[in-house]
């Protein structure tokens, strides 16, 4: 069995470029410039965590049982994986989503008669 494709340089830790592949069956060698997949840059423990997480279909209680770790530890590991894969939201995206939720809540309350048009207008002006 061969080695896992590395995602980072073993010397300096920077992203690497793969330049060739070899098939031992047909003896074909392919050369070019290939970028490793996102998951290749993850540490072995992060890949193991993802495997258990997927096996448990994201059920935190099942992950707790399988790995023998607490809920906060699972959340921290998940956050580490998301950051390593560059899948975390930026502060700007979080704020944008929060503002849209607040606007939707105002419009829903207006539609359901829980706010008068004047109250809704006042809340919208406060948002500016």
N, C-alpha and C positions, 0 to 999 in steps of 0.2 A: 504494500500500500504506500502511496506517495504522501508527500507533505501537502498541507493546506496552502492554497494560494495566498501569499502575504498581501496585505493592503498597505503596509508601511515598510519603510526601509529598516532593516534590523540594526543598522549602525546609527543613523541620525533621526529616525522616526518620521521622516517626511513621506508624503504619498509617493508611490512608485509607479513606473510604467513597465508593463510586461511587454517584451519584444519578440518572444517566440513560444510556440507550443509544439510538442512532439507526440505523435500517436505511436505507441509501441506495437500496435496490431498491424498497421499498414505501413509503418515507417515514414509517414508523412510529417514533414516539419513545416509549420506555418510561421512566417515572420511578418511583423508589422508593429504597430503601436496600439496596445490594448490597455485599457484602464480596468483595474480590478473592480468588482462589484462593491456596493456600499458595505455589505455585510463582511467583506474580507478585512476591513479595517477594525472590526470589533475584536475585543479580547476573547479568549476561549471561554471565560466565565460568563461573559455577556451573551455569547452564542448559546451556551448551556441554559442560561436563564430564559432566553427567547424560546428555545425548544420546549422547556417545561411549560412556559406561559401559553404557548400555542397548543400543546398537548392537553392542557387544562381548559382550553378555549377561553382564556382570559378570566376564568373564575378565580378570584383572589383566594378564597377559602381553600380551593383545591391546590393552588400553588403553595399556600402556607403548609398544607399537609405534606405535599410531595417534597418540598425543599426543607421543611422544618425551620422556616424563618417567619418573622412577624409581618403584619400588614405594612407598617412603616418602612421596613427593609425592602419589601417588594415594591412599594411605590418609589423608593429611592433608586432601586436598580432599574426600574422601568424608565424613570426620568433620565438616568445615566445613558441608557441605550438610546433613548430618543435624542438626547443631546449629541451623542456620538454619530448618529445617523443624520444629524442636522434637521430634525423633524419637530423641534420645539417652536412654539409661537414666539414671535418677537413681542416686546412690550407694546409696540405700536399696534400690532394685530390684536392683542388682548384688549387694549383700550377701545379699538374700533368695534370689536365684537360686543363689548360691554355697552357702548353707546347705542348700538343698534338694538340690543335687547331692551334697553331703557326706553328707546323711542317706540318700539313695538308695544311695550307695556302701556305707554301713554295712549297710543292709538286704540288698543284693545279696550282700555278703560273707557275711552270716549265712545267707542262703538257700543259698549254694553250699558251705557248710561251712568257709569260710576263717576264720570267726570263731566262737567259742563264744557261747552266749547271754550268758554273764557278760562276755566281752570286748566284745560289742556294747553291753550295758547300760552298761559303764564308759565307752565312747566317747560314748554318748548323754548320759550325765551330764556329761561334760566339755564338751559343747556348750552347756549351760545357763549 
